[in-house]
Amino acid sequence: MNQAEEIQAFPFPHRDGLDPMPEFAELRRSAPVIRVRMPSGDTAWLVTRHADVRRVLADPCFSRARATRGEGPRINRTTTLPDSILAADPPDHSRLRRLVAPALSGRRAETMRGEIRLLTGQLLAGMERQPRHADLVACFTRPLPLTVICDLLGAPRLDGDQLDAWNDAMRSLTAMPDAAVMAAVDEMTEYLTDLVAAKRAHPGDDMLSDLIAARDEGDRLSEGELISFCIVLLAGGYGTTADRLAGLVHLLLDRPERYQVLCREPQLIPSAVEELLRYAQANVGANLRVATEDVELSGVTVKEGEAVIALTSSANHDEGVHTEPDLLDLTRAAPAHLAFGYGAHFCVGAQLARVQLQEAIAGLVGHFPGLRAAGPADWKRGQITRSPRTLHVRW
């Protein structure tokens, strides 16, 4: 068999659910660094062991800028937001992160906890008025983070459905044609440009107004960087959080005894969220980097200019790092994990996401101790993360 025939397509075929994927376990054991073909047609090295994934994410010889700019290897052929914090290497990345990190700091996330708890209660009270049946995605796991991100940006809540549709396009690997994704990015860019203009004329008590001040008063943030960060905030701060919340609730309801553990012992929720994030094999196609020099990973030489995919979902199940990694143990002490990334590109909004996940699950077990699945979930396909599109429940 020649080399071209041996290259596997990546992402691997869709599988419903977030339980451990046997393909990843087999790769960690026998072929921790393999060449795969991405939806763009380009090839990359897929790394699955914890140590290799951490190195790719942290070592400056693996460039994010070269994976998003110029003519290098790509996951797909869509707009890559060249001004984005996600597309930059230090020192540009360091400058951008210093400017935006205060708006998403752990301290600010904690000050928002009360508002998020109140919003959670309002959404769940609305569910309680329904006839004991609902799609949890439509009623709760989507509107909670979507409202949070609208308020953070100072965008009208009524625009949430349109923002959600653009986000779905942004997260596509194979779900939509590249041209449709790029059209959505163009539409979202136009919307955010208008929103920036409105905020510049009439600043509010929101993060976007703060970032505009950083742009206008100190000229430390270009207009393109400002718009790109808003798009990143929508795709990451809303899209990823919404997908994760739906996925974590699915894991809890898939085995009812898991949900009941948190109903009986809600004090476990903060550490349980970390265990759920570790366990959920949700990330199936992100974290692309390009090597700036020849590097060896698990005995395989990655040459300068070649792309690498750091598979955090696999790393979080590395048998050499976690005891019984394929066991979801909600009583496990909060495990260290890579669900929010690692190194310079560690998710800047991780603490805000944690607050939302904690408050959402606490609200659910408090309001609906009898919550249970009402049939199988319908799953999104062809996106960078696996998550339920619908999650029908009864109580």
Beta strands, then each sheet from edge to edge (+ up, - down):
strand 1: 8-9
strand 2: 33-37
strand 3: 43-47
strand 4: 62-63
strand 5: 133-135
strand 6: 288-291
strand 7: 295-297
strand 8: 300-302
strand 9: 307-310
strand 10: 372-373
strand 11: 378-379
strand 12: 388-390
strand 13: 392-394
sheet 1: 1+ 2+ 3- 9- 6+ 4-
sheet 2: 5+ 13- 10+
sheet 3: 7+ 8-
sheet 4: 11+ 12-
end
